[in-house]
Structure formats: structure tokens, C-alpha cells
Amino acid sequence: MFLSITTTGTPERPATDLGYLLHKHPGKAQAFSTSYGRAHVLYPEARPERCTAALLLEVDAVALVRKGKSKGGRGGAPDAALAQYVNDRPYAASSLLAVALSGVFSSAMRGVCNARPERAAQPLPLRVEVPALPARGGPGLVRQLFEPLGWTVTVEPVALDAQFPEWGDSRYVRLELESGALTLAQALRHLYVLLPVLDDAKHYWVSEDEVDKLLRAGEGWLSEHPEQKLITSRYLSRRWSLTRQAMERLELVRLAEADDSEVEEIDNAVEAETEEEAKPTPLAVQRRDAIITALQASGAARVLDLGCGQGQLVQALLKDPRFTEIVGVDVSVRALTIASRRLKLDRMGERQASRVKLVQGSLAYTDKRLKGYDAAVLSEVIEHLDLPRLPALEYAVFGAARPRTVLVTTPNVEYNVRWESLPAGHVRHGDHRFEWTREEFRAWAAAVAERHGYEVEFVPVGPDDPEVGPPTQMAVFTVRKEKEAKAA
């Protein structure tokens, strides 16, 4: 099977930089061993104005069958004895080619290029050609998958037999993709996921680690793709349990990637309306101040910021030396990258850097890394989850991690009437799945405290209106003394 990637260039930015980005020299052909055959990388053309890299995969049909049998017949080979050896696997792009892409171009797929880092981060004029691609769903599905990602798609069905056009088309297509808005790493990740999705088959047994592979390759695009469900289901070989797990994690990614700056802009805008002459302290700042005051009162030194987003609270906590360890946790790798830049972790002194850590994780699952901390903060997090998912977060935080103090802040929906810019019946942010009244929040918090052995008190954040309460409500959970003594 065969795939080619072409780019064009100028004397200042020659197309032959493609060799640096792929970590494969244009001046020679290279070969690499794979589990199912041999992969070759060669350059049919390598000129400053135009350069093409080709990946040719020679599949060992015997090795493919043996691998499938060694896995209990779950390797994807047809049941018929002859068909195990005579099939389209050596010729048509599939998961075999996707695995070869990730193996041979692993650094390029991660966007790593020490020799040309600025080129790796820049969009390139790219043209990808796949002469034979199985497409269960036809040309229409090919367009549905690639066009939302910024590709111009040219797809041509392959006839069953050119001499007998009345037989119709086969399930194979010739595919050409063109784009000038994508980096090479983005292009490779699109191919890595979508080639096996179009084939709707995999040559190996799909296990739980495939979910992580899908989310890594799909970072930045899959959570918003209109065909997300189909892509996820097919990539995971229609295994329902894995598909559900992946969809839940993708939804959390989508919610976590809601821009925190947009939330702060809303806070600033609505508060500016209350006093036109004086500029009040933004609600987001008041919220952080209230959280830090509560943490100081609790005596906490080791703190978790759960759903840390882009690191605003972590940054504020670092200014207070009484917090000796601060861990920011978020499901979104993108948000953590932004947080790292905000905190300037790469330039931070060793002593300061030892106090802070950013980790990727989902609050819908228990995580042993979160145990043993003095306090945890869930600031403006719960309202981004669907109500049926709250029990999972509740158990992960209050039941499994079980810090001595937990702070939870969430909007008070009753206060929304004080903001003229917010239409009646609308929530404050498009990603909010709900906004609770004070009574609803107190009822939920009291039930959580009762189930997990905490005491809870409530603190207003922002101006406490005598009729509708404060704009933000905060619950401060503290482990009951008898529970703490028993645990000790």
C-alpha cells in the first residue's frame, strides 16, 4: 500500500524542509521493519519548489495471519483459509498503514523537529494522495470526515471492473487531500485516525489503550468533529464499552476547553453594568480571593485545583508560600499547555517549580494520584457536567481522593436577574449544563456531605443581594472530626 505527502516551497522556505519535519533524509531511501512487513520511505521528487515523500508498506500476509491466530483469531483476518492469505491488506490503505505512519513518522506526528521548530509549528501547503483506500460509506463519508478538518477533498470511486462499468463501483476510492491551513503533525494525526475508520476494520485486537491512542491523536479536533460518534465507534471496532468511555472523555475535553477568558469577560461585562462610574473588582478575581481565604483558614498546605483550566488559580496560589504543593488537574491537554505557559514553568526557578505540578486526568474516574492532599478546589466546574455525571465526580473527589477540605463554587442562578445583558432564561455561559438556586445547591451539598462524612458551610462570593443572594455561591466541606479520628 502507498501514501504520498507533497508540499511546495520558496527559496527562503524550501519544500525540502519536509525531510527535516519527517526526520527522513530526501537524499536516500530508508526501510523500517514492522510487525507485519517492511515500510519504505522514499522521495520521488525533492526540489526547493516541490518535495514529495512517499510511504510504501510491504505487508507479509503470512505474518499477518500468524499474528491474528496468536490472538485467538481476533486479528481481523477472514475466516476462509485462502482468504486469509489472498485479500486487500497488502494493497489498500488500512490500520496497517496507520500503524506504519505512527511508527515511521512518530516525531513528526508529535510536531517535534529540533532542526526546524518554527516550520513544524507552521501550516504548510500539503497534498496527500492515497491511490487505494477502502471506504465503507463511499465518497460521501470520505468528505464528511475530512472536509470539517480543513481539507479540500477529491475522491474518485474505483470501478469493480473497468471493462464492465455496469457492475458498478467497488468499496475502494482514490483520495487526494489538499490544505494550506494545517501543520504536518495535524495532517498525520488526521490520517492515523481516519484511515482505519474508513476501512471500518483493524488488523489487531482493540484493547483499552486504544482509547488513549484515539484521544492523543484526536486532540484539538475530534471533540468538535460533527462525525465524532461514528469516528469513535469505528476506530474502537464498535466495542460499546470503549466507545462510551471515549465519548465521555471527549465530552469532558470539550467542556474543559471552554475558554476561561470568555467566562471572565462575561463576569467583567455584567459587573461593569452595576456601577458605571467605578470599576468593580471582577467576579473571577473575587472568587479566587474567596477561595484562597478559605484555604488559608483551613490550614491547608498541599492543594489540588481540580479542573484547573488555564491555571489562573494555580498562579494565584503560588504567590502564597504557605501553600507548599499545588497540583493542577485538567482533562484537557490543551488547557494544561496554556497553564504551563502562563506559569512560565520552563523558566521557573527550581525551588518554585518543586511546589507546582500540572497533571492530566478526568474527574469522572478515581485517581490514586489525588489521595492524601489537605484540600481540593472545584471552582466553576460542576455546572459544566451533565447532572447524571455528578455522582461519578462526587465519588472520585469525596469518596476516593478524600481531602480534609473541599471547596466548591458555582453560579447562583437567582442573581442572573440583576444582569440586564443576560436574557431571561439564559445561563451565563454556553457550556453550563445547569445553574442552581441557593436552595438547590445547599440540598446537593448537604447530601454529599452526609454520604461521605463531611460537614458543610456556605460562603457568599461577590455582593450579597438581600433578595437574590450573591452571584457566586461557595460550599466549604470539612471532614467530620470523628471520621478523621477513625481514619487516623
C-alpha positions in Angstrom: 0.0 0.0 0.0 1.1 3.5 -0.8 0.7 7.1 0.5 2.4 10.3 -0.5 2.8 13.7 1.0 3.7 16.7 -1.1 4.5 20.3 -0.2 5.7 23.3 -2.1 8.2 26.0 -1.1 10.2 29.1 -1.9 13.9 29.8 -1.9 13.5 31.2 1.7 11.5 28.3 2.8 12.4 25.3 0.6 10.0 22.4 0.2 12.8 20.1 1.1 12.4 21.1 4.7 9.8 18.3 4.6 12.8 16.0 5.1 13.6 17.7 8.4 10.0 17.6 9.6 9.6 13.9 8.8 13.1 13.1 10.2 13.9 11.3 6.9 16.6 12.5 4.5 15.4 13.2 1.0 18.7 12.0 -0.5 18.2 8.3 0.3 15.6 5.6 0.6 15.1 4.1 4.0 13.5 0.9 5.2 11.9 0.0 8.6 10.7 -3.3 10.0 7.2 -3.6 11.2 5.2 -6.4 12.9 3.5 -7.2 9.6 6.1 -6.4 6.9 8.5 -3.7 5.8 7.9 0.1 5.4 9.9 2.1 2.9 10.3 5.9 2.9 11.5 7.5 -0.4 11.3 10.8 -2.1 10.1 10.7 -5.8 11.0 14.4 -6.0 13.0 16.7 -3.8 13.4 20.2 -5.1 13.3 23.6 -3.3 10.0 24.4 -5.0 8.3 21.0 -4.6 9.0 17.9 -2.5 7.2 14.6 -2.2 7.7 12.0 0.5 6.2 8.5 0.0 5.5 5.7 2.4 5.3 2.3 0.8 4.3 -0.6 3.1 5.0 -4.2 2.0 2.7 -6.5 4.0 3.8 -10.0 4.9 0.5 -11.9 4.5 1.8 -14.9 6.3 2.9 -12.8 9.3 -0.4 -11.1 9.4 -2.3 -14.5 9.6 0.1 -15.8 12.3 -0.3 -12.7 14.4 -4.1 -13.0 14.1 -4.1 -16.6 15.1 -1.8 -15.9 18.1 -4.5 -13.6 19.4 -7.2 -16.2 19.3 -8.4 -15.4 15.8 -9.2 -11.8 16.7 -6.7 -10.2 14.4 -9.3 -9.4 11.8 -8.4 -11.9 9.1 -11.3 -13.5 7.2 -12.3 -17.0 8.3 -11.9 -18.7 4.9 -8.4 -20.3 4.8 -7.5 -18.9 1.3 -8.9 -15.5 2.0 -6.5 -15.2 5.0 -3.6 -15.0 2.5 -5.3 -13.5 -0.6 -7.0 -10.3 0.3 -6.7 -6.5 0.0 -4.5 -6.0 3.1 -1.2 -5.6 1.1 -2.7 -3.1 -1.4 -5.4 -0.9 0.2 -4.7 1.7 3.0 -5.9 0.5 6.4 -5.0 0.3 10.0 -1.7 -1.4 8.8 -0.8 1.8 7.1 -1.9 3.9 10.0 0.3 2.0 12.4 3.2 2.3 10.0 2.6 6.1 9.8 2.8 6.4 13.6 5.9 4.2 13.8 7.9 5.7 11.0 6.9 9.3 11.5 6.4 9.3 15.3 8.3 12.5 15.9 6.6 14.3 13.0 3.2 13.2 14.4 4.0 14.8 17.7 5.2 18.0 16.0 8.8 17.6 17.2 11.5 19.0 15.0 14.6 20.4 16.7 16.2 21.3 13.4 13.3 23.3 12.1 11.0 24.0 15.1 9.4 27.1 13.5 8.4 25.1 10.4 6.9 22.3 12.5 4.6 24.8 14.1 3.6 26.5 10.8 0.8 25.4 8.4 2.2 24.0 5.2 0.7 23.7 1.7 0.1 20.0 1.8 -1.2 17.5 -0.7 -1.8 13.9 0.4 -2.6 11.1 -2.1 -3.8 7.6 -1.3 -4.3 5.5 -4.5 -6.4 2.8 -2.9 -8.5 3.4 0.2 -11.3 1.2 1.4 -14.3 3.5 2.2 -17.3 1.8 3.8 -19.7 4.6 3.3 -18.4 5.7 -0.1 -17.1 9.1 -1.3 -19.8 10.9 0.7 -18.4 9.7 4.0 -14.9 10.5 3.0 -15.9 14.1 2.5 -17.9 14.1 5.8 -14.8 13.0 7.7 -12.1 15.2 6.1 -13.8 18.4 5.0 -14.6 19.6 8.5 -10.9 19.4 9.3 -10.0 22.0 6.6 -9.2 19.6 3.7 -10.2 20.1 0.1 -11.2 16.6 -0.8 -11.1 15.0 -4.2 -12.4 11.4 -4.1 -12.9 9.1 -7.1 -14.7 5.7 -6.8 -12.8 2.8 -8.2 -14.9 0.6 -10.5 -15.3 -3.1 -9.8 -14.0 -3.8 -13.3 -13.1 -1.1 -15.8 -14.2 -3.3 -18.7 -17.6 -3.8 -17.2 -18.8 -0.4 -15.9 -22.3 -1.8 -15.5 -21.1 -3.8 -12.5 -20.8 -0.5 -10.5 -18.2 0.8 -8.1 -16.2 -1.1 -5.6 -15.8 -0.1 -2.0 -12.4 1.5 -2.8 -11.6 5.1 -3.7 -8.7 7.2 -4.9 -8.2 10.0 -2.5 -6.5 13.4 -2.8 -6.4 15.9 0.1 -5.2 19.4 -0.1 -4.8 22.1 2.6 -2.8 25.1 3.3 -4.1 25.6 6.9 -2.7 22.6 8.7 0.6 21.6 10.2 2.2 18.4 9.1 1.6 16.9 12.6 -2.1 17.7 12.3 -2.3 16.1 8.9 -0.6 12.9 10.1 -2.9 12.6 13.1 -5.9 13.0 10.9 -4.7 10.2 8.6 -3.7 8.0 11.6 -7.3 8.1 12.9 -9.4 8.3 9.8 -7.7 5.6 7.5 -8.9 2.7 9.8 -12.2 4.5 10.4 -12.9 4.5 6.6 -11.9 0.9 6.3 -14.1 0.1 9.4 -11.7 -2.7 10.4 -8.5 -3.2 12.3 -5.8 -5.9 11.9 -5.2 -6.2 15.7 -7.3 -6.7 18.8 -8.6 -3.5 20.2 -8.0 -3.1 23.9 -8.5 -0.2 26.4 -5.2 1.5 25.5 -6.8 2.3 22.1 -8.9 4.9 23.8 -5.8 6.8 24.9 -4.3 6.5 21.4 -7.5 7.9 19.9 -7.6 10.8 22.3 -4.0 11.7 21.8 -4.3 11.6 18.0 -7.7 13.4 18.1 -6.5 16.2 20.4 -7.6 19.6 19.1 -10.1 18.3 16.6 -12.1 15.2 17.5 -14.0 16.7 20.4 -15.7 19.2 17.9 -15.9 16.9 14.8 -19.5 16.6 13.6 -18.9 12.8 13.0 -17.3 12.3 16.4 -19.6 9.4 17.4 -19.0 7.5 14.1 -15.3 8.0 14.2 -15.0 6.9 17.8 -17.2 3.8 17.3 -15.4 2.6 14.2 -11.9 3.4 15.5 -12.6 1.2 18.5 -14.0 -1.6 16.4 -17.6 -0.9 17.6 -16.8 -2.1 21.2 -19.6 -0.4 23.1 -17.8 -0.1 26.5 -14.7 1.5 24.9 -16.8 3.8 22.7 -18.8 5.0 25.7 -15.6 5.6 27.7 -14.1 7.6 24.8 -17.2 9.6 24.3 -17.4 10.6 27.9 -13.8 11.7 28.0 -14.2 13.7 24.7 -17.2 15.4 26.3 -15.1 16.4 29.3 -12.4 17.7 27.0 -15.0 19.8 25.1 -16.3 21.2 28.3 -12.8 21.8 29.7 -11.7 23.7 26.6 -14.4 26.3 27.1 -12.3 29.4 27.2 -11.8 30.7 30.7 -11.1 34.1 29.4 -14.6 34.2 27.9 -16.1 33.5 31.3 -14.0 36.3 32.9 -15.1 38.7 30.1 -18.7 37.9 30.9 -18.1 38.5 34.6 -16.4 41.8 33.9 -19.1 42.9 31.4 -22.1 42.2 33.6 -20.4 43.7 36.7 -19.5 46.8 34.9 -23.2 47.5 34.3 -23.9 47.6 38.1 -21.6 50.6 38.6 -20.8 52.7 35.6 -18.7 55.3 37.4 -16.4 52.9 39.3 -14.9 49.7 38.0 -15.6 46.9 40.5 -13.3 44.0 41.1 -14.1 41.3 38.5 -16.1 38.4 39.9 -13.4 36.0 38.8 -10.9 37.8 41.0 -13.3 37.9 43.9 -13.9 34.2 43.5 -10.2 33.4 43.6 -9.7 35.7 46.6 -12.5 33.9 48.5 -11.1 30.5 47.7 -7.6 31.5 48.9 -9.0 33.0 52.1 -10.9 29.7 52.8 -7.8 27.6 52.0 -5.8 29.8 54.4 -8.4 29.4 57.1 -8.3 25.6 56.7 -4.6 25.4 57.3 -4.1 23.5 54.0 -0.5 23.3 52.6 -1.0 20.7 49.9 -3.8 21.8 47.5 -5.5 20.3 44.4 -7.0 22.5 41.8 -9.4 20.1 40.1 -10.4 21.4 36.7 -7.6 23.9 36.8 -8.2 25.1 33.2 -5.6 27.6 32.1 -4.0 27.9 35.6 -5.3 31.2 37.0 -5.9 29.9 40.5 -2.7 27.9 40.5 -0.9 31.1 39.6 -2.5 32.9 42.5 -1.8 30.1 45.0 1.9 30.2 44.1 2.2 33.7 45.4 1.5 32.5 48.9 4.4 30.5 50.4 2.1 28.7 52.9 0.9 26.5 50.0 3.9 24.1 49.7 2.4 21.9 47.0 -0.1 22.9 44.3 -1.4 20.3 41.8 -3.5 21.5 38.8 -5.6 18.7 37.3 -7.4 19.0 34.0 -8.7 16.6 31.4 -7.6 18.9 28.5 -4.0 18.7 27.4 -4.5 22.0 25.6 -5.6 23.8 28.7 -2.6 22.4 30.6 -0.3 23.6 27.9 -1.7 27.1 28.2 -1.4 26.9 32.0 2.2 25.8 31.7 2.9 28.9 29.5 1.0 31.2 31.9 3.1 29.9 34.8 6.3 30.0 32.8 7.2 26.6 34.1 10.2 26.3 31.7 11.7 29.4 33.2 10.7 28.9 36.8 13.4 28.5 39.5 14.0 25.0 40.8 12.6 25.8 44.3 9.4 27.4 43.0 9.0 24.7 40.4 9.1 22.0 43.1 5.9 23.5 44.5 3.7 23.1 41.4 2.7 20.2 39.2 0.2 20.0 36.3 -1.3 16.6 35.5 -3.8 15.4 33.0 -6.8 13.5 34.4 -10.5 13.0 34.3 -12.6 13.8 37.4 -15.2 11.2 36.3 -12.8 8.5 37.4 -11.0 7.7 40.7 -7.3 8.6 40.6 -4.8 7.4 43.2 -2.6 10.4 42.4 -5.1 12.6 44.1 -5.1 11.0 47.5 -3.5 12.4 50.6 -4.0 16.2 50.0 -5.1 18.7 52.5 -7.6 20.5 50.3 -9.2 20.3 46.8 -10.9 23.1 44.9 -13.7 22.7 42.3 -14.0 26.2 41.1 -16.8 26.7 38.5 -16.5 23.0 37.4 -19.7 21.1 38.4 -22.0 23.2 36.2 -20.1 22.1 33.1 -21.2 18.5 33.7 -24.5 16.8 32.8 -26.4 16.1 36.0 -26.2 12.3 35.6 -22.4 12.5 35.7 -22.2 14.4 39.0 -22.3 11.2 41.1 -19.1 9.9 39.4 -17.3 13.2 40.2 -18.7 13.2 43.7 -17.3 9.7 44.4 -13.9 10.4 42.8 -13.4 13.6 44.9 -15.2 13.0 48.2 -15.1 9.2 48.3 -11.8 8.2 46.8 -9.4 11.2 47.0 -11.0 12.4 50.2 -9.0 15.6 51.1 -9.7 17.1 54.5 -11.2 20.2 52.9 -13.1 20.6 49.6 -14.2 24.0 48.2 -16.9 24.0 45.5 -18.0 27.2 43.8 -20.9 27.5 41.2 -23.1 30.3 39.8 -26.2 31.4 41.7 -28.9 31.4 39.1 -31.1 33.7 41.2 -28.6 36.5 40.8 -28.9 36.4 36.9 -31.9 38.8 37.0 -29.5 41.6 38.2 -27.6 41.5 34.9 -29.5 43.3 32.1 -27.2 41.9 29.4 -28.2 38.4 30.2 -31.5 37.4 28.5 -34.1 35.9 30.7 -33.8 32.1 31.0 -30.3 32.0 29.7 -27.3 30.6 31.6 -24.1 32.7 32.0 -22.0 30.5 29.6 -22.9 28.4 26.7 -21.2 25.3 28.2 -23.2 25.4 31.5 -25.4 22.4 31.7 -27.3 23.8 34.7 -27.2 26.7 37.2 -28.6 26.1 40.6 -30.6 28.3 43.0 -29.2 28.6 46.5 -31.7 26.1 47.8 -30.7 23.5 45.1 -27.0 24.0 45.7 -27.4 23.7 49.5 -29.5 20.5 49.1 -26.9 18.9 46.8 -24.0 19.9 49.1 -25.8 18.6 52.3 -26.5 15.3 50.6 -22.8 14.9 49.5 -21.6 15.8 53.0 -23.9 13.3 54.6 -22.9 10.5 52.2 -19.2 11.0 52.7 -18.7 12.1 56.2 -18.2 15.9 55.8 -19.6 19.0 57.4 -20.5 21.8 55.1 -21.0 25.6 55.4 -21.8 28.1 52.7 -20.0 31.4 51.9 -21.3 34.1 49.6 -18.9 35.3 46.9 -19.5 38.8 45.5 -22.1 41.3 46.6 -24.7 39.5 48.7 -28.0 40.9 47.4 -30.7 40.7 50.1 -33.3 39.5 47.6 -31.4 37.1 45.3 -28.2 36.4 47.1 -24.6 36.5 45.8 -23.6 36.0 42.1 -21.4 33.0 43.2 -22.1 30.5 45.9 -19.3 28.5 47.6 -19.6 25.4 49.8 -16.8 24.6 52.2 -16.7 20.9 53.1 -14.6 19.7 56.1 -14.1 16.1 57.2 -16.1 15.4 60.4 -13.9 15.1 63.4 -15.0 11.6 64.3 -14.4 10.4 60.7 -10.9 11.9 60.8 -10.1 10.3 64.1 -11.3 6.9 62.9 -9.2 7.2 59.7 -6.1 8.1 61.8 
